[in-house]
Amino acid sequence: MDDPWIALFDRVADSFDTVVPFFSSFGELTVAALPAPAAGARLLDVGAGAGAIALAARRRGYEVCAVDGSAAMVARLSESLPAVQVAEAGALPFDDGTFDVVTAGFVLHLLNDPQAALREFKRVMVPGGLLAFTVVGPPPRGFEPGDRSHELFAEYSRYLPRDGRTDAPFDARGLLAMTGFRDVAEQHLQVELALDEPETMWRWYGTHGTRRFFDELDEKYCEEFRQRLIADLVDRPELVLRRAALLFTAHF
Ligand SMILES: C[S@@+](CC[C@H](N)C(=O)[O-])C[C@H]1O[C@@H](n2cnc3c(N)ncnc32)[C@H](O)[C@@H]1O
């Protein structure tokens, strides 16, 4: 069966992270939280996209390989990172015990079977290896988003076709425990990115996974959402995209 997320990322690959440097900013923060690499330390970035983590990790001194399920994303990333190939998160084309570190930025929550992917990450890691992944997180206290998107998404989600998707929160700790990872730790990451004009936030939503929400929403509601998002931004004293993520780390 075709994966609708892969189809989506194939479509947005060229514009991904070009409107606002959201993913590259979180990628930098994720890599900054990793230990300094020992000589020859090998890192695999799964669902690498345009290379937010992979390229930052290479700059930090890791020997980096990357995979992504989207052929268009891989074509884009291969221009700056030759060691990238098309592969499913749950079927990695590497031998057991190949990598010291496995990373996955904003990927696991998209997968039909995240536990199978975690088992596969574990298989390709050396014993004692480090796993680090991000998922979208709630804003920490005192770090409020500078827009009302959250409210609008909650309101308009009732107009989406029912296809069995749920809004159940991603249970990272439960999945890590079931897969046998230990020393699980989590930390908040946050970015604050200035926007040049209100419309930029709307354009940003068209360049990553959130696009799927609008692809599935009736055109009339999309336009209504856009107008309400922008009307709110126009009235704000500052134009800023504030978002938070949770970074989970664990050892095998
Ligand atoms: C939200 S993007 C994040 C990209 C990158 N990790 C970053 O932080 O910028 C999610 C990426 O996961 C990839 N992806 C989605 N499902 C996948 C799967 N089943 N196997 C491998 N990659 C997948 C998408 O193609 C996309 O590039």
PDBQT file of the ligand as one rigid body, heavy atoms in Angstrom, charges set to zero:
ROOT
HETATM    1  C1  LIG A 301       8.792  15.970   9.081  1.00  0.00    +0.000 C 
HETATM    2  S1  LIG A 301       9.989  15.352   7.972  1.00  0.00    +0.000 S 
HETATM    3  C2  LIG A 301      11.461  15.521   8.953  1.00  0.00    +0.000 C 
HETATM    4  C3  LIG A 301      12.716  15.465   8.134  1.00  0.00    +0.000 C 
HETATM    5  C4  LIG A 301      14.007  15.598   8.943  1.00  0.00    +0.000 C 
HETATM    6  N1  LIG A 301      14.190  14.490   9.839  1.00  0.00    +0.000 N 
HETATM    7  C5  LIG A 301      14.038  16.905   9.685  1.00  0.00    +0.000 C 
HETATM    8  O1  LIG A 301      14.083  16.894  10.928  1.00  0.00    +0.000 OA
HETATM    9  O2  LIG A 301      14.006  17.946   9.011  1.00  0.00    +0.000 OA
HETATM   10  C6  LIG A 301       9.688  13.609   8.032  1.00  0.00    +0.000 C 
HETATM   11  C7  LIG A 301      10.563  12.822   7.064  1.00  0.00    +0.000 C 
HETATM   12  O3  LIG A 301      10.326  11.430   7.308  1.00  0.00    +0.000 OA
HETATM   13  C8  LIG A 301      10.245  10.759   6.069  1.00  0.00    +0.000 C 
HETATM   14  N2  LIG A 301       9.439   9.557   6.254  1.00  0.00    +0.000 N 
HETATM   15  C9  LIG A 301       8.112   9.476   6.487  1.00  0.00    +0.000 A 
HETATM   16  N3  LIG A 301       7.726   8.198   6.622  1.00  0.00    +0.000 NA
HETATM   17  C10 LIG A 301       8.854   7.444   6.482  1.00  0.00    +0.000 A 
HETATM   18  C11 LIG A 301       9.106   6.050   6.515  1.00  0.00    +0.000 A 
HETATM   19  N4  LIG A 301       8.120   5.167   6.717  1.00  0.00    +0.000 N 
HETATM   20  N5  LIG A 301      10.377   5.617   6.341  1.00  0.00    +0.000 NA
HETATM   21  C12 LIG A 301      11.379   6.513   6.128  1.00  0.00    +0.000 A 
HETATM   22  N6  LIG A 301      11.189   7.847   6.068  1.00  0.00    +0.000 NA
HETATM   23  C13 LIG A 301       9.941   8.314   6.250  1.00  0.00    +0.000 A 
HETATM   24  C14 LIG A 301       9.612  11.770   5.135  1.00  0.00    +0.000 C 
HETATM   25  O4  LIG A 301       9.841  11.485   3.785  1.00  0.00    +0.000 OA
HETATM   26  C15 LIG A 301      10.250  13.079   5.595  1.00  0.00    +0.000 C 
HETATM   27  O5  LIG A 301      11.427  13.363   4.895  1.00  0.00    +0.000 OA
ENDROOT
TORSDOF 0
